[in-house]
Amino acid sequence: MKLYLFVISAALSAILFVGTTVFAADANAPKTDSNVPPADTNTAAVQTEVEDFPAATIDGENIMESEVQAKIDKEVERMKQQLTEDQIAEYKPRMHKRIVQDMVMQKLLTNKVKQNGITVTEEEFKAELDKQLKSQNMTEEDFKALLEAYGRSFEEQKQQIMNGMAVKKMIEQQMAGTVKDANDRQIREFYDKNLRMYTTPEQVKASHILIGTSSNEPNSDPNTVKEAAKAKALELLEKVRNGEDFAELAKQYSSCPSGKNGGDLGFFGKGQMVPEFEKAAFDLKVGQVSDVVETKFGYHIIKLTDHKDESVKPFDDVKAEIAEQLNNETKQRFAMDYIRKIQEQAKITYADANDKIELPPAVPPAASGDSGNK
């Protein structure tokens, strides 16, 4: 899915199959156990009694507090098996703010869609649904069952998806002839300024045998334990130099979990290992074995098995990727600016000023992707 579509789907809170869940994520929601199923949605939710009033008004159209509370009650019911009562109570004010903002944004955008006479046909919806289900390796029946598990009807979900598709159409119409793709100069400039993104640093692949210096004996003398560990490491080093199999010795004697794999640590770059180990490993040539190396973990014997020099992906290999990234960023900025303009042109009032939508400030094109090498 194109990056700029996330702006649209986030604004609508429409479910456009982002990731593998049918519900748009809320970054402020308390963390839940993903293995816990949702609450039984066949159980009637306890409706919150409220004195009804407009929670927000958009160009004379009201979003009533009872509508907001109905959505909150539905979410609370779904959360009951995943969160404590205290967690739900703490989250409710943020939930209220998010739902009001979502409903205001939906109203703004769907009204604009109607003004522009934009529609989505059944055929277009079916094609989009089939495409997204295929990407998730789901059937339509799987999807309907998933919706039911979360207390959502297919028709309700269908309408949200069609709303999202209509907004996408509207913004793409506004982009036509206005948004231009990145040219070769811009793509090359991005590559040159962000060369680190396409650089793989020097790496080595090593195996080791670790003789640890920790002891399970509470009364043991640390110095005696260290001396014994060093002696054992020196003994094993002698065996390695006499031709005994390094991997078999690692399996038999190493206290590192890698021992079961013959001591293999895979590839690693600088900054990933403790300094003493790193220096010893990077000083070796492929096939060489180090002297005994002491670190805070104990005594190591290191064997270098492979080496990769620093490498940079050629421009031509990443040109298409960069072009797509820059084009999506341009579309994302355009979409957000367009949504901001719609919001500014509307007359919106809120019962609670804290519920007001605050869109992120506009980002000038020059600021995009300019954090790499200068």
N, C-alpha and C positions, 0 to 999 in steps of 0.2 A: 504494500500500500504506500502511495506517495506520502512523503513527509508532511506536506501542507494539509493533507486530509485530516491529520490528527488535530489540527486547529479546529476544523469544522466539527469533527465528531466530539471533541471535548466541549465545544461551545453548545452543542445540541444535547450532550449526554446520550447521543444515539449509540446504539450498539452496532458497530460496523465490523464485528468479528476481530477486534484488536486482541491479539494473543489467543489464549485458549479458553477464556471465560466469557460468559454472555453479559457480564456486568462491567460497566466502566469503572476503573479503579479510582479510589479516592485516597490520595497520598496522606490525608490527615486521619484516616480511619485507624482505630486501634488494630494492632496485629492480631490475626486469628490463626487458629490451627487449620490449615488447608485440608487436613484429613478428616475434619469433622463435617458431617453432612449438614445442609441447611435445616432449620427447624421445619417441622411438619407443617407445610402450608395448607393442609386440609383443616387444620385447627383454626377456628375463627380468631382473628386478631382482635385484641381489646382496643377499641377505638378511643382515642383521647377526646374528652369533651372540651370544646373550646368555644369561647364567644367569637362568633364569626365576624371578620372584618377583612378589608383588602390588605394582604401582605405586601403587594406591589401593584402599581397601576402603570400600564404601558399604553400611551396615547388613548387614554380613556377606558381601556379594557382592564378589568380587575383579575388578579390572581388571588383567590380567597385563601385565608388562613386555613380553612377546613380542607382545601385541596392539598395544601402543604402538609398538614398533619396526617392526612390519609396516606401520603407517600412515606412520611416518617414512620407511621405505625406499621406499614408493610415491611420497611427495612428492619425495624426493631424486631418484628416477629421472626424474620429470617436470621437475625443475629443471636437469638436467645440461647441456642445451643453452643455458640462459639464465644460469647462474651459474658462477663458477670454483669449483674444489675448496676454495679458501681461504674463499670466501664461504659455501659450504654448511657447512663445518666451523664457522664462526663462528655461523651461524644455528641449527645443530642443537639447542643447549641451549634456545633460545627455542621452537623447534618442538616439542621434547619437552614443555615446560611447557604450551604451548597445547593440544596433543593430549590430554594427561592431563586438563586442565581441561575440555575439550570432552566427553571421554568420561564424566567424572564428572557433568557437568551433564546430559548425555543420559540417563544412568542414573537420576539423581534425578527428572527430569521424566517420563520414560517409566514409571517405577515409580509415580509419583503418578497418571498417566493411568490406569494399570491399576487402581489402588486406587479410582478414581472411576468405573470401568466405562465409560470414554469410548472410542468407536470411530469410525473414519472409513470410510464405505462406498466401494466402487469407483465408484459414481455421483458421490459428492462429490469424490473424487480426480480423476475425469475432467473434471468441471466446472471445478475449480480449474486443472488443467493446461491445458485449452482456453483459459481466461480469460487465464492468464499467457503462454501461447504467442502468443495474439492480440496482447497488449500489446507483445510483443517482435518481432512480425511474423515468427514462425517456425512451421514445421510440426512435427508430432511426429517426422517423419523427420529434419528438420534438427537437432532437439534430441538425438535418439539418436546422430546422427553426431558432434555436438559432444561428447557424453558419451564416446563411444568414443575420440575424439581425446585426451581427458584421462584415459583409462584407467579410466573408470567405467562400470558396467553400468546399464541402464535400471531393472532391478529394485531395485538398491541405491539408486538415486536416488529411485525411487518410494517406497521405505520411508522415506527421510529426509523427503520432502515430506509423507507421511501422518503421520509423527511430529510434524512441525511443525504440521500442521493440527489434530491431536488436542490438542496443548498450547494452541493458540489457542482451541479449543472449551472446554477446561477453564478457562482464565483468563476467558473471556467468561461462563461460567457463574458463576464466583466474582464477577464484576463486576455481574451482574444484580441490580438492586434496591439496589446499594451505590454504584456510581459514577454520579454525576449530571452531566448536561450543564451547561455554563456558562450562567448566567442573563444577562439583559440588563445588569444592573448590573455584573457582572464583565467582560463584553465591553466595555462603555463605559469602565470604569476602565482596562482594558488599553490601549485606544485612546488615552486621554488621557495616560497615563504614557509611552507609546511613540510619541508623535506624530511623532518624527523618522523612524520607520520608514515613514511614509506621506507624507513630505514630499519633494518634488523641488525642489532648490535652483534659484536663478536660473541660467540657462544662456544662452550666446550661440553663434551659428554664424558662423564667420569663414573667409575665405580669405586667403592671404598669399603674398607673393613674398619669398624669402630669398636674399640675396646673401651667401654664406658667407665667412668670413675665414680659413679654413684653406687651406694651400697644399701641393701635392705636391712643390714644389721645395725641396730641403734647404737651399739657400743663400739662399733668399729672405729679404728683410727684413720682419718682421712688421708694422712700421709702414707700410711702402710697400703691403703687401697690404691692410691695413685702409683706407688712404686710397683705394686703387683701388676697393675694394668699396663704400665709402660713396659715392664719385662715381658708380658704376654704379647704386646704389640711388636716388640723387637724380635721375639721368637717367630711370630707369624711372618714378619718381613723377611726373615732369613729363609723360611719355607718358600715364599713367593719367589725369591731370588734364586732359589735352588730348583725352580721349575715346577713347583706344585701349582695346581689349578687355582687361580685367584677366586673365581666364582664359587668353587666348592668350599674354599676356606671361609669366604664371606658367609655362606649359608650355615656353616658349622659354628663360627665363632662371633660374627658381628652382632652387636647389641642394637644396631639400627634396624628399623622395620624393613629397610631396603635389602637386608641380608637374605631374605627369602627369595629375592630376585637376583641373587648373586652379587649384591651390593650396587646394582645399577641405579644411578640417580637421574638418568636421562640428561637432556641438554639444559644448561643454565647459563645465564649471563652474569656480568659483574653486578654486584650489589645484592645478589640473591643468597649468598652463603656468608658465613662468618668470615671476617677478614683473613685469618690465618689459613683457613681452608681454601678460600678463593685464590690467594696468592700462590699457594703451592700448586693448585690445579692449573692455573693459567700459565705457570712457569714450565709445565711439562710439555713434552712433545707426545704425539699420539703413540701409544704403546709403552711409554715410560711409566715407571712406578716411583712414587715419592719415597723419601725417608719417612720416619714416623713424625706425624704432625700433631702438635698438641692444641686443642681448642677447649672451650668451656665444657664441651660434651665428653671429652676424653681424648684418646689417642687414635689417630686415623692413619691408615695406609691407603694412598690414593693411586688409582690407575687411570690414566687418560685413554679413552677409547675412540674419541672423535673430536674434530675441531671445525668450526665454521667461521670464516672471516666476516667482518661487517659487510652487509650488502644493502644496496639501494634498488628498489623496484624501478625499472626504466619508466620514463614518462609515458611512453606509448602503451605500456601495460596497464596504467591506471587512469589514462585520459578519460575514458568513457565513465568510469566510476566518479571521477571528480566532476565531470560535466553534469551527471545526474544529481550529485550532491548540491552543486551550486544552483542548478535549476530548481530543485526542490526548496532550497532556502529562499530563493526569489519568490516562488509561489506562496510559500508560507508567510513571508512578509506582506505580500499583496493581500492574502486572505485575511490576515489579522488587521491590516489597515482598513480593509473594506468593512469588516465586522465592527471595528472601532467607529468608523464613519456612520454606520447604521445606528449604533448606540447613541452617538452624539446628536443625531438628527431626531431621535425620538424623545418624547417627554416621559420620563420615568420617575415615579415617586415610590418610596419604600416606607412601610410602617416602622421598620427598624433600620436606622442608617447603617448599621453594621452589615446588613445584607447587600449593600450596594456592590455592584460588579466593578472591580478594578482591573481592567485589562493591562497587561504589561506594556511599558512604554515602547514606542516605535524604535526599531533598531535600524540605523542607517546602513545601507549596503556595504559601505567601506569597512564596517566593523566586523563583518562576517568572515570567519576562518582566517583571522589575521593574528593568530597567537603562536605561530611557529617561528622558524628561524627568520631572522631579519637579514 
